[in-house]
Amino acid sequence: MTQQQVRELVVIAQDTAAYGTDIYGRKSLPDLLDGLQKIEELQWIRLMYLHPAHMDDAILDAIASNKSVLPYLDIPVQHASDRTLRAMNRKHDSTQLKGLLAELRRRIEGLVLRTTVMTGFPGESGDDFQRLYDFIAESAFDWLGAFRYNPEEDTAASLMPDQVPPEISQERLDLIMKLQNRITRSKNIARIGSQEPVLITEKVSNHLYIGRGYYQAPEVDGITMIKSTRALPKGQLMRVELKAVRNYDMIGEVADEHPQ
């Protein structure tokens, strides 16, 4: 039996930045990353769902210094209006968010950022939404997921006053996604001409494969389609020259005859 190797590990939890607090009584993500980087076959470590209020210098140091941790971070901000953030009990404000994003971009070369936001949380005014919209435009996340608030029975939020009508929430959601579509397309176009290692995940036909670059998390982001006249082994990292953009996806050709 051939021993299989793991090339990429996606580390995800309800709050990955708080890893260890329930086990060791302290945040231990840096220790986890230090241990994971010792696994020789593990080339990519992807961090998802890092609560911005729990990011600290130790975590930033570990991410910036660990050669296996991809320069891709998923940091769900949920909103950017301080009033709405307080109502959500998020434990951070817009100033802290902006400072964190600036520090991450300063310290991590080639950083790709994903986030998640919500529209229509109870009490969200037109001004609150505009603050969120402007924050997204200014922050220029590479990837963004958005959903509208839906009241769940017996939750504190469902009992809050000033529930936003679903049609207003949806309208705001549509505006956010239209904005993000432009941002993501611009980011992808900027990648054209670069050569990136791409993890081969699927064969579509004799000359077409699907993979993902470090800038694409599985399932939630776009894909990279690779044209090749030779067989590309699934699970291998290949250097690919990015040639074009199609919707949220990249299109490229193998640039190196040898796997990474």
C-alpha positions as a Python dict, from the first residue, in 0.01 Angstrom:
ca = {
    (1, 'M'): (0, 0, 0),
    (2, 'T'): (131, 342, -95),
    (3, 'Q'): (159, 580, 196),
    (4, 'Q'): (-42, 895, 132),
    (5, 'Q'): (96, 1236, 218),
    (6, 'V'): (-91, 1541, 339),
    (7, 'R'): (17, 1858, 157),
    (8, 'E'): (-230, 2102, 307),
    (9, 'L'): (-395, 2123, 647),
    (10, 'V'): (-685, 2362, 707),
    (11, 'V'): (-698, 2462, 1073),
    (12, 'I'): (-1048, 2577, 1161),
    (13, 'A'): (-1258, 2608, 1476),
    (14, 'Q'): (-1537, 2823, 1611),
    (15, 'D'): (-1252, 3058, 1704),
    (16, 'T'): (-913, 2931, 1590),
    (17, 'A'): (-732, 3223, 1755),
    (18, 'A'): (-855, 3099, 2095),
    (19, 'Y'): (-718, 2746, 2044),
    (20, 'G'): (-602, 2594, 2373),
    (21, 'T'): (-800, 2805, 2616),
    (22, 'D'): (-1034, 2515, 2695),
    (23, 'I'): (-752, 2257, 2709),
    (24, 'Y'): (-455, 2440, 2859),
    (25, 'G'): (-617, 2749, 3006),
    (26, 'R'): (-432, 2977, 2765),
    (27, 'K'): (-421, 3058, 2395),
    (28, 'S'): (-188, 2802, 2238),
    (29, 'L'): (-215, 2849, 1862),
    (30, 'P'): (155, 2946, 1833),
    (31, 'D'): (251, 2616, 2001),
    (32, 'L'): (24, 2421, 1767),
    (33, 'L'): (179, 2587, 1461),
    (34, 'D'): (528, 2520, 1591),
    (35, 'G'): (446, 2151, 1620),
    (36, 'L'): (275, 2130, 1283),
    (37, 'Q'): (566, 2284, 1094),
    (38, 'K'): (783, 1993, 1205),
    (39, 'I'): (577, 1756, 987),
    (40, 'E'): (798, 1741, 679),
    (41, 'E'): (530, 1642, 426),
    (42, 'L'): (295, 1919, 540),
    (43, 'Q'): (374, 2211, 312),
    (44, 'W'): (67, 2433, 357),
    (45, 'I'): (-106, 2528, 682),
    (46, 'R'): (-415, 2740, 623),
    (47, 'L'): (-575, 2928, 913),
    (48, 'M'): (-948, 2989, 903),
    (49, 'Y'): (-1193, 3169, 1132),
    (50, 'L'): (-962, 3377, 1349),
    (51, 'H'): (-1170, 3605, 1573),
    (52, 'P'): (-1017, 3954, 1541),
    (53, 'A'): (-1063, 4032, 1912),
    (54, 'H'): (-840, 3736, 2004),
    (55, 'M'): (-551, 3803, 1768),
    (56, 'D'): (-241, 3909, 1965),
    (57, 'D'): (130, 3967, 1909),
    (58, 'A'): (221, 3605, 1986),
    (59, 'I'): (-17, 3477, 1720),
    (60, 'L'): (101, 3738, 1468),
    (61, 'D'): (464, 3645, 1537),
    (62, 'A'): (389, 3275, 1487),
    (63, 'I'): (206, 3336, 1160),
    (64, 'A'): (473, 3569, 1022),
    (65, 'S'): (766, 3344, 1113),
    (66, 'N'): (627, 2998, 1037),
    (67, 'K'): (734, 2897, 686),
    (68, 'S'): (448, 2648, 648),
    (69, 'V'): (168, 2889, 739),
    (70, 'L'): (20, 3033, 423),
    (71, 'P'): (-10, 3412, 390),
    (72, 'Y'): (-387, 3361, 383),
    (73, 'L'): (-601, 3447, 684),
    (74, 'D'): (-974, 3420, 737),
    (75, 'I'): (-1078, 3687, 989),
    (76, 'P'): (-1456, 3725, 1026),
    (77, 'V'): (-1527, 4086, 1122),
    (78, 'Q'): (-1910, 4059, 1100),
    (79, 'H'): (-1958, 4437, 1087),
    (80, 'A'): (-1777, 4770, 1095),
    (81, 'S'): (-2023, 4997, 1272),
    (82, 'D'): (-1919, 5032, 1636),
    (83, 'R'): (-2282, 5054, 1742),
    (84, 'T'): (-2369, 4730, 1565),
    (85, 'L'): (-2053, 4556, 1689),
    (86, 'R'): (-2151, 4642, 2047),
    (87, 'A'): (-2500, 4504, 1987),
    (88, 'M'): (-2341, 4184, 1853),
    (89, 'N'): (-2114, 4166, 2161),
    (90, 'R'): (-1814, 4125, 1935),
    (91, 'K'): (-1553, 4267, 2180),
    (92, 'H'): (-1379, 4482, 1920),
    (93, 'D'): (-1446, 4805, 1737),
    (94, 'S'): (-1376, 4944, 1391),
    (95, 'T'): (-1055, 5118, 1501),
    (96, 'Q'): (-914, 4791, 1630),
    (97, 'L'): (-1013, 4615, 1309),
    (98, 'K'): (-839, 4871, 1091),
    (99, 'G'): (-528, 4856, 1309),
    (100, 'L'): (-517, 4477, 1296),
    (101, 'L'): (-552, 4463, 917),
    (102, 'A'): (-281, 4727, 873),
    (103, 'E'): (-44, 4538, 1104),
    (104, 'L'): (-106, 4206, 929),
    (105, 'R'): (-40, 4358, 588),
    (106, 'R'): (274, 4525, 716),
    (107, 'R'): (417, 4205, 859),
    (108, 'I'): (304, 3937, 612),
    (109, 'E'): (420, 3965, 252),
    (110, 'G'): (163, 3874, -11),
    (111, 'L'): (-116, 3848, 245),
    (112, 'V'): (-457, 3733, 123),
    (113, 'L'): (-751, 3814, 350),
    (114, 'R'): (-1097, 3662, 371),
    (115, 'T'): (-1376, 3787, 596),
    (116, 'T'): (-1744, 3738, 672),
    (117, 'V'): (-2004, 4009, 735),
    (118, 'M'): (-2371, 4023, 823),
    (119, 'T'): (-2642, 4263, 709),
    (120, 'G'): (-2968, 4341, 882),
    (121, 'F'): (-2871, 4273, 1243),
    (122, 'P'): (-3144, 4420, 1469),
    (123, 'G'): (-3107, 4795, 1493),
    (124, 'E'): (-2878, 4826, 1189),
    (125, 'S'): (-2954, 5172, 1052),
    (126, 'G'): (-2876, 5311, 710),
    (127, 'D'): (-2574, 5486, 862),
    (128, 'D'): (-2452, 5161, 1021),
    (129, 'F'): (-2477, 4985, 687),
    (130, 'Q'): (-2293, 5267, 510),
    (131, 'R'): (-2008, 5232, 760),
    (132, 'L'): (-1988, 4863, 679),
    (133, 'Y'): (-1997, 4929, 305),
    (134, 'D'): (-1724, 5194, 327),
    (135, 'F'): (-1509, 4968, 546),
    (136, 'I'): (-1526, 4686, 292),
    (137, 'A'): (-1441, 4924, 7),
    (138, 'E'): (-1145, 5062, 203),
    (139, 'S'): (-1016, 4729, 338),
    (140, 'A'): (-1031, 4550, -1),
    (141, 'F'): (-1051, 4193, 124),
    (142, 'D'): (-954, 3937, -138),
    (143, 'W'): (-1254, 3723, -49),
    (144, 'L'): (-1572, 3797, 143),
    (145, 'G'): (-1872, 3595, 247),
    (146, 'A'): (-2191, 3775, 348),
    (147, 'F'): (-2526, 3669, 486),
    (148, 'R'): (-2831, 3847, 614),
    (149, 'Y'): (-2953, 3815, 969),
    (150, 'N'): (-3237, 3571, 1027),
    (151, 'P'): (-3401, 3567, 1371),
    (152, 'E'): (-3374, 3235, 1555),
    (153, 'E'): (-3641, 3151, 1809),
    (154, 'D'): (-3548, 3207, 2176),
    (155, 'T'): (-3225, 3395, 2098),
    (156, 'A'): (-3141, 3731, 2251),
    (157, 'A'): (-3116, 3893, 1908),
    (158, 'S'): (-3465, 3781, 1810),
    (159, 'L'): (-3604, 3976, 2105),
    (160, 'M'): (-3420, 4296, 2023),
    (161, 'P'): (-3621, 4597, 1906),
    (162, 'D'): (-3589, 4750, 1558),
    (163, 'Q'): (-3578, 4424, 1362),
    (164, 'V'): (-3470, 4504, 1006),
    (165, 'P'): (-3719, 4391, 740),
    (166, 'P'): (-3586, 4094, 538),
    (167, 'E'): (-3618, 4283, 210),
    (168, 'I'): (-3394, 4562, 345),
    (169, 'S'): (-3139, 4309, 471),
    (170, 'Q'): (-3135, 4139, 131),
    (171, 'E'): (-3097, 4467, -53),
    (172, 'R'): (-2797, 4554, 164),
    (173, 'L'): (-2652, 4206, 115),
    (174, 'D'): (-2680, 4243, -263),
    (175, 'L'): (-2498, 4577, -251),
    (176, 'I'): (-2216, 4425, -46),
    (177, 'M'): (-2172, 4132, -284),
    (178, 'K'): (-2177, 4358, -589),
    (179, 'L'): (-1900, 4565, -433),
    (180, 'Q'): (-1699, 4258, -336),
    (181, 'N'): (-1732, 4110, -682),
    (182, 'R'): (-1552, 4414, -822),
    (183, 'I'): (-1282, 4396, -554),
    (184, 'T'): (-1216, 4024, -596),
    (185, 'R'): (-1205, 4053, -974),
    (186, 'S'): (-953, 4336, -947),
    (187, 'K'): (-739, 4129, -709),
    (188, 'N'): (-748, 3830, -943),
    (189, 'I'): (-663, 4038, -1248),
    (190, 'A'): (-357, 4168, -1061),
    (191, 'R'): (-238, 3805, -1029),
    (192, 'I'): (-225, 3756, -1407),
    (193, 'G'): (133, 3704, -1521),
    (194, 'S'): (258, 3573, -1188),
    (195, 'Q'): (376, 3217, -1128),
    (196, 'E'): (232, 3042, -824),
    (197, 'P'): (247, 2693, -674),
    (198, 'V'): (-94, 2533, -724),
    (199, 'L'): (-218, 2221, -547),
    (200, 'I'): (-373, 1986, -805),
    (201, 'T'): (-708, 1856, -678),
    (202, 'E'): (-898, 1717, -978),
    (203, 'K'): (-861, 1608, -1339),
    (204, 'V'): (-1136, 1742, -1565),
    (205, 'S'): (-1008, 1612, -1899),
    (206, 'N'): (-684, 1502, -2064),
    (207, 'H'): (-564, 1862, -2083),
    (208, 'L'): (-753, 2038, -1804),
    (209, 'Y'): (-709, 2018, -1427),
    (210, 'I'): (-847, 2198, -1124),
    (211, 'G'): (-637, 2315, -833),
    (212, 'R'): (-599, 2593, -583),
    (213, 'G'): (-328, 2843, -506),
    (214, 'Y'): (-242, 2965, -160),
    (215, 'Y'): (-480, 3253, -233),
    (216, 'Q'): (-780, 3015, -252),
    (217, 'A'): (-926, 2821, 39),
    (218, 'P'): (-1111, 2498, -46),
    (219, 'E'): (-1488, 2518, -93),
    (220, 'V'): (-1530, 2889, -16),
    (221, 'D'): (-1313, 3070, -273),
    (222, 'G'): (-1260, 3036, -645),
    (223, 'I'): (-1046, 2770, -812),
    (224, 'T'): (-750, 2768, -1049),
    (225, 'M'): (-800, 2585, -1379),
    (226, 'I'): (-475, 2451, -1524),
    (227, 'K'): (-413, 2365, -1886),
    (228, 'S'): (-150, 2098, -1940),
    (229, 'T'): (-48, 1864, -2222),
    (230, 'R'): (87, 1610, -1972),
    (231, 'A'): (-56, 1430, -1674),
    (232, 'L'): (-57, 1622, -1347),
    (233, 'P'): (-65, 1406, -1034),
    (234, 'K'): (-345, 1479, -789),
    (235, 'G'): (-214, 1614, -460),
    (236, 'Q'): (102, 1755, -615),
    (237, 'L'): (211, 2117, -604),
    (238, 'M'): (288, 2247, -953),
    (239, 'R'): (417, 2587, -1053),
    (240, 'V'): (153, 2754, -1269),
    (241, 'E'): (166, 3076, -1469),
    (242, 'L'): (-163, 3259, -1426),
    (243, 'K'): (-300, 3372, -1762),
    (244, 'A'): (-662, 3485, -1723),
    (245, 'V'): (-962, 3534, -1496),
    (246, 'R'): (-1308, 3380, -1531),
    (247, 'N'): (-1561, 3506, -1278),
    (248, 'Y'): (-1401, 3421, -940),
    (249, 'D'): (-1158, 3169, -1091),
    (250, 'M'): (-806, 3185, -1228),
    (251, 'I'): (-685, 3015, -1547),
    (252, 'G'): (-323, 2915, -1592),
    (253, 'E'): (-71, 2686, -1759),
    (254, 'V'): (200, 2470, -1605),
    (255, 'A'): (519, 2675, -1601),
    (256, 'D'): (755, 2410, -1467),
    (257, 'E'): (813, 2052, -1575),
    (258, 'H'): (889, 1951, -1217),
    (259, 'P'): (660, 1938, -913),
    (260, 'Q'): (724, 2179, -627),
}
